[in-house]
């Protein structure tokens, strides 16, 4: 049984995985000793764990797990992965971006892919011929809505909506549709430009806000909100096997 801990920009996500199936997922603002104690008490069969972080906190969490699992992996730019990394500065590449690419290749095969992760930031990453080539980083939906509120005098703080409108009919809907349509048009632009360069492009949406954009964007899209967790688990198993060999 495996434990995956993904320390993101806003939240820490954990997943307990057995036989490639997620059986438990939890979120917290901060990992504490109590949080780890409860996880290991609820699932005493956990014997392998991976910790990944887009910022800081990875070493601290590894310290909490040290000696409590048989195999512990702190994912870094030096970690072996079953995917060639062609990024120019691998030491600055977010763990979530690389893990999602590994997960996508395993799930959808060795093909040309555009992976769009809708989180605090939106990342647009390209994998072609089994190589992670890189991508772009943009402002996420929640960040856009907060910016409109915080950097203006009177605009309210709005929330994402399932409503799809060509334009808003009041201030709140104008903000909601403006932020969400802006992301949709941006994403469609990337799909068109990258699809023109790479044949038979597979488009994959992931991240917490992906659900808002699947129906807004008219393309054949695979949606998998657990892609990063799945990829981290693959990386964990890949390295654990190598250590035995």
C-alpha positions in Angstrom: 0.0 0.0 0.0 1.4 3.4 -1.0 1.1 6.9 0.4 1.4 9.9 -2.0 1.7 13.4 -0.5 1.6 16.3 -2.9 2.4 19.7 -1.4 0.9 22.3 -3.7 0.8 26.1 -3.7 -2.5 26.3 -1.7 -3.2 22.8 -0.2 -1.5 19.6 0.7 -3.1 16.6 -0.9 -2.6 13.0 0.3 -3.7 9.8 -1.3 -3.5 6.2 -0.2 -3.2 3.8 -3.1 -3.6 0.1 -3.3 -3.1 -1.9 -6.5 -3.2 1.3 -8.6 -6.5 2.3 -7.0 -7.0 5.4 -4.9 -8.8 4.3 -1.7 -8.4 7.5 0.4 -7.8 11.1 -0.4 -7.4 13.9 2.1 -6.6 17.6 2.0 -5.1 19.9 4.6 -3.6 23.4 4.7 -0.6 22.1 6.6 0.8 18.6 7.3 1.2 18.0 11.1 2.4 15.1 13.1 -1.3 14.4 13.9 -2.2 14.3 10.2 0.5 11.7 9.5 -0.3 9.7 12.7 -3.9 9.4 11.6 -3.1 8.3 8.1 -0.7 5.6 9.3 -3.1 4.5 12.0 -6.0 4.2 9.5 -3.8 2.4 7.0 -1.1 0.4 8.9 -0.3 -1.5 5.7 1.3 1.6 4.1 4.9 0.5 3.3 6.0 3.0 0.6 5.6 6.7 0.4 6.5 9.6 -1.9 6.6 13.3 -1.0 6.5 16.0 -3.7 6.5 19.7 -3.3 6.1 22.6 -5.7 7.7 24.9 -3.0 8.9 24.2 0.5 7.9 21.7 3.1 9.0 18.4 1.5 11.9 17.8 3.8 9.8 18.5 6.9 7.2 16.0 5.8 9.8 13.4 4.9 11.2 13.9 8.5 7.8 13.0 9.9 7.6 9.8 7.8 11.2 8.8 8.3 11.5 5.3 9.8 7.7 4.7 9.6 7.6 3.2 6.2 9.8 0.7 4.5 10.6 2.9 1.5 10.4 6.7 1.4 11.1 8.8 -1.7 11.5 12.6 -1.7 10.7 13.5 -5.3 13.3 16.0 -6.8 14.9 16.9 -10.1 17.4 14.0 -9.5 14.7 11.4 -9.1 14.6 8.8 -11.9 11.4 8.8 -13.9 10.0 6.6 -16.8 10.0 9.6 -19.2 12.7 11.6 -20.8 12.9 15.2 -19.5 13.9 17.8 -22.1 13.2 20.8 -19.9 16.0 23.4 -20.0 16.1 23.9 -16.2 14.9 20.6 -14.6 15.8 21.8 -11.1 13.1 24.5 -11.4 10.4 22.3 -12.9 7.4 21.9 -10.7 7.0 18.3 -9.4 3.3 18.3 -10.2 4.0 19.1 -13.9 6.4 16.3 -14.4 4.3 13.8 -12.4 1.3 14.7 -14.5 3.3 14.0 -17.6 4.4 10.6 -16.3 0.8 9.8 -15.4 -0.5 10.9 -18.8 2.0 8.8 -20.7 1.2 5.7 -18.7 -2.6 6.2 -19.0 -2.8 7.3 -22.6 0.3 5.8 -24.2 3.4 7.2 -26.0 1.7 9.9 -28.0 1.8 13.7 -28.5 0.0 15.3 -25.6 -1.0 18.7 -24.2 -1.6 18.5 -20.5 -3.6 21.4 -19.0 -3.6 21.6 -15.2 -6.2 24.1 -13.8 -4.9 25.0 -10.3 -3.7 28.1 -8.5 -1.7 28.5 -11.7 -2.6 27.0 -15.0 0.1 25.0 -16.7 0.1 24.0 -20.4 2.7 21.2 -20.9 3.7 19.4 -24.0 4.9 15.8 -24.3 6.0 14.5 -27.7 7.6 11.2 -28.8 8.1 10.3 -25.1 9.8 13.5 -24.2 8.6 16.2 -21.8 9.3 19.3 -23.8 8.1 22.1 -21.5 5.2 24.4 -21.5 3.7 27.7 -20.2 2.4 29.0 -16.9 -0.6 31.2 -16.6 -2.8 32.7 -13.8 -5.4 30.3 -12.5 -9.1 30.9 -12.1 -9.2 31.6 -8.4 -6.1 33.8 -8.7 -7.8 35.8 -11.5 -11.0 36.3 -9.4 -9.1 37.4 -6.3 -6.9 39.8 -8.4 -10.0 41.5 -9.8 -11.3 42.0 -6.3 -8.1 43.0 -4.5 -6.7 45.3 -7.2 -9.9 47.3 -7.8 -12.0 49.5 -5.5 -15.5 48.1 -5.9 -15.5 44.8 -7.8 -16.7 41.9 -5.5 -15.0 38.6 -4.9 -16.7 36.1 -7.1 -16.7 32.3 -7.2 -16.4 29.9 -10.2 -19.7 29.0 -11.8 -21.1 26.1 -13.9 -23.1 28.6 -15.9 -21.9 29.2 -19.5 -22.9 32.6 -20.9 -21.5 34.6 -23.8 -21.5 37.7 -21.6 -22.6 38.7 -18.1 -25.8 40.6 -17.4 -24.7 42.1 -14.1 -21.4 42.8 -12.4 -21.0 39.4 -10.7 -21.8 37.4 -13.8 -19.6 39.8 -15.9 -16.6 39.0 -13.6 -17.4 35.2 -13.5 -17.8 34.9 -17.3 -14.9 37.2 -18.0 -12.5 35.2 -16.0 -13.8 31.8 -17.1 -14.2 32.6 -20.8 -10.8 34.3 -20.8 -9.3 31.0 -19.6 -11.4 29.0 -22.1 -10.3 31.2 -25.1 -6.7 31.0 -23.9 -6.8 27.3 -23.7 -8.4 26.9 -27.1 -5.6 29.1 -28.5 -3.0 26.7 -27.1 -4.9 23.7 -28.4 -5.0 25.2 -31.9 -1.4 26.3 -32.0 0.1 23.2 -30.5 -2.2 20.9 -32.5 -0.9 22.5 -35.7 2.6 21.6 -34.8 2.1 18.1 -33.3 -0.1 15.6 -35.1 -2.9 13.6 -33.4 -2.6 15.7 -30.3 -4.1 14.2 -27.1 -5.6 16.8 -24.9 -5.7 16.1 -21.1 -7.3 18.3 -18.5 -6.4 17.9 -14.8 -6.4 19.9 -11.6 -9.1 21.1 -9.2 -10.8 23.5 -11.7 -10.7 21.3 -14.7 -14.4 20.4 -14.2 -15.4 23.9 -15.1 -13.7 23.9 -18.5 -14.5 20.4 -20.0 -17.9 21.5 -21.2 -16.7 25.0 -22.2 -14.1 23.8 -24.7 -15.2 22.0 -27.8 -12.5 19.4 -28.3 -12.0 15.7 -27.6 -10.6 15.9 -24.1 -9.6 13.4 -21.5 -10.3 14.7 -18.0 -8.5 13.2 -15.0 -8.3 15.2 -11.9 -6.1 12.7 -10.1 -3.4 12.7 -12.8 -0.6 14.1 -10.6 -1.3 11.6 -7.8 -1.4 8.8 -10.3 2.0 10.0 -11.8 3.6 10.3 -8.4 2.6 6.7 -7.6 4.1 5.5 -10.8 7.3 7.3 -10.0 7.3 5.8 -6.5 6.9 2.3 -7.8 9.5 2.8 -10.6 12.1 3.9 -8.0 11.2 1.3 -5.4 11.7 -1.4 -8.1 15.0 0.0 -9.1 16.2 0.0 -5.5 15.5 -3.7 -5.2 17.3 -4.4 -8.4 
